[in-house]
Amino acid sequence: MRLINRKPSRPLAVFLAALPFVIVLIAYAAGSEIRLAANPADKLLPALSTIQDTAVRLFTEGDRRSGDILLWKDTWASLSRLLGGLAIAATLSLLIGMVVGLLPLFRSTLSGFVAVLSMVPPLALLPILFIVFGLGETSKVVLIVIGITPFMTRDLAQRVLDIPHEQIVKAQTLGASSLVIALRVALPQVLPRLIANVRLSLGSAWLFLIAAEAVAADVGLGYRIFLVRRYLAMDVILTYVVWITILAFVLDWALKQLTRKAFPWMEAGL
């Protein structure tokens, strides 16, 4: 049997999925043990037991001054910014993508503009956003929106253009207006792709959020990471990095389940 046709059994699939994580943990544990054996005060690679103790403390113990559990406070602040930016970006990309894909006049007007916007490095605009919108929540959300909306818009517009022209013609033959065609023909086929785009944009959205929080914030996951780096608190940094990864995975999983429930005819294997 050719290798391309071989599919793993369920137990083997679970083993293969866990294997890279196990290898990384073993490599980290070995590297940490070597460094700590040479220098017990080394902070670069803290022991796994140290990271575990730090994680328990961060998740359960309140701050000495405020009494708040800072990790949960940072999580709430970052998720609020992230989800707000994703919601605005998804709405804008859906509206603009539908208009560009369905209406030739708007396509001629906006397609080139959106293409140029997608080439602008979003992080290069961060100082401008802070000047225009200030150092509060707005600038951080706007950075996420600017960072992911153009790419999502271009993809959705192309998805609308890929709709078989026969469907558009049949709808017009039955007397459907442009709005009805958009809502009854295009929208149901575009929504699954919108969710897929949001999933694919999660990594970029987190990147823009962490960058904005690192520069100007007083709460947030990115703010805390860059705050403790001056003390070389790698156990705290690694705990926050793992926690961000878990949050991103949960969001991706939730969107995948939403696609399966709402659009069972679509493949949700991204």
N, C-alpha and C positions, 0 to 999 in steps of 0.2 A: 504494500500500500504506500502511495506517495505521502510524503510528510505533510503536504498541503491538505490532505484529506483526513488526517488523524486528529480526532477530537478527544480531549482528556475526559475521563470519568469524573463524577462529582467530587469524590475524595481527592483525586489527583489535581483537579482544578483548584480546590481549596488550598492544597499544599503548595502548588505553584504560585498562587496569589500571595501566600504568606512568606514564601521563600525570600524575596528581596528585602522585606522588612526585617526578617531574622538575620540576614547577612549584614545589613546595616547596623543592627544592634550589637551583633558580635564584633564587628569591626570597631565600632565606637568603644565598646567595653574594653577591648584589647588595647586600643590606643590610649584610653584613659588610664588603664592600669599601668602601662609602660611609663606614661608621663608622671603619674603620682608616685610610682616607685622611685623615679629619679629625683622628684621634688614634691614632697607631700603637700606643700603650700601652693602648688600649681592651680590656677583658676581657669585655664583655657579649656580643659576637658574634665569637668567634674564627674565623679563617679555616678553611675545610674542610681545608686541608693541616695546620693545627695540630691539629685534631681527629683526623685520621688518624694523625699521629705519636703523639699521646697514647694513642690506642686501641692501637697496636702496643706501646707501652711498658707499658700496663696489663695487656695480655694475656701479655706475655713476660718482663717484668723483675720480680724479687723485691724485697720490701721491704728497705731497708738494715739495719733492726734485726733482723727475724725471718727474712728470707730467703724468706718465703712470697710467692707471687703473690697479692696481696690481692683482685684481682677474682675469681679462681677461688674463693678462700676465702669471699668474700662471697656468691658465687653458690650455693655448696654450702649455706651456712647458710640463705639465703632460700628456696631450693627445698625444703629439708627441712621448714621451717616451712609453706610453702605447700602442698606435697603432703600433709603430715600433716593440715592443716586441711581440705583438700578431701576426703580419704578419710573422715575422721570425719563431716563434714557430709553427704557422699553416703550413708553408711551410715545415719545417723540419719534423714535425710529419706526414704529408701526405706522404712525400717521404720515410721516414724510415718505417712507418706503412705499406705502400704498398709493399715495398721490403720484410719486415719480414713476412707479411701475404701471399705473393705469392711464394716466393722462399725458399724452405726448407733449402738450404745451408746457406743463410743469416739468416734464422730464428734460426738455431742452433747456429750461431755465435753471434747474437745481442740480442736475446730475453732475455737471462739471464742478460746481461749487462744493458739493458734498465730497467729491473725489479729492479736491484740494484740501479740504478740512481734515480728511483722514490722513494726510501726509504731515500735518503739523504735530511735532512732538508735544504731547500734553504737559509733560513736566516742565518744558521750557516756558509754559504760560503761567506756571504757579506764582511767580512774583507779581505778575500782572493781576492775577485773580485776587491775591492778598491786598493789592493796592485798591482795586475796584470794589471788592466785596468785603474787605476787612479781614480780620483774623478769626472771625467766628465760624459758625457752622456752614454758612452759605458757600463760602469759597471752597470748602472741602467737598461738598456735594456737587458743586458746579464742575470741579476738576474731574470727578468720576463721570459726570454726564458728558463733558467734552471729550474725555478719553475714550469712551466706548460707543457713543451714539453714531458717529460717522460710519464706522465699520458695520455696525448692525443695520444701519439704514441702507447701505449699499447692498448688503446681502439680501435683505427683505425686498428691496426693489427688484433685484435680479430674480428672486423667487416669484414675484408677481409676473414678471416678464416671461417666466418659464411656464406659466399656466397655459395649457393648450388653447390656441386661438379659437378652436371650435366651440369651447365652452362660452367664450365671450359672445361669439356670433349667435349661438343658440339662445342665450339669455336676451340679447337684443331682439331676436326674432319673436320671442314671447312677450316683448314690450317692456322689458326691464330697463329702468333708468340707470344712469351712471352710479348713483348712490346704491341702488339695489344690487347692481353687479358687484360693487365693492363689498357690500355687507353679506351677500348671499353666495357669491361665487369665489371672490378672492380671499376674504377674511378667514373662512374656515381652513383654507389651505395654507395660509400664512402664519396663523397662530402657533402651530407646532414648531415651525421654524423659528419663531420669535423666542419661544422657550429654550430651544437649542442654542440660539445666539446668546441668551442671558447666561446659560450654563458655560458656554465657551468664553464669555467675557468676565467670569467671576475672578479668574486669576489677575487679569489686568485691573479690575476694579479694586481688588485688595491692594495691589501695588500702588495705585494712585492714592488710596486712602492712607496707607502707612506712610507714604512720602509726605502727604499734607500734614498728618498728625505729628510727624517727626519735626517738621519745620515750625509749626505754630499750633500748639494745643496745650491744654492743661489737664486733659483726661483722654483716654483712648489707648488701645493696644499698641499702636505705633509710637505714641508719646511715651509710654512706659518703657518700651524696649530701648529707645534712644536715651531715656533718662538714666537707666541703670547701667548703660554701657560704660559710662565714665568710671564706674566702680568695678568694672570687669566682672559683673555678676552674671556669669555665664549660665548658672543654674536657673536664674530667673528668666534670662533671655530665651533659653531653650524651652522652658516651660511655656512661655508666651508663644513661641514659634509653633510648638506642637499644638497648642490650643487653637491658634489661628487656622492651622491645617485641618483640625477636626471640624471647626465651624464651617470652613469652606467645603469640606466633604459632605457635611450634613445638608448644607444648602443645595449642593449639586444633587444629592440623593433625593431631596424633597422635590426638586424640579423634575427629576427623572420620573418619580412616581406620579407627579401631576400630569406629565405627558402620557404615561401609560393609562391613567384613569380617564382623562379627558379625551385623548385621541388614541384609542386602542389600535387603530389601523396603522399608526406610525411606528417606525422602529425607534426605540429609545436606547440605542446602543452607543451613543456618543460618550 
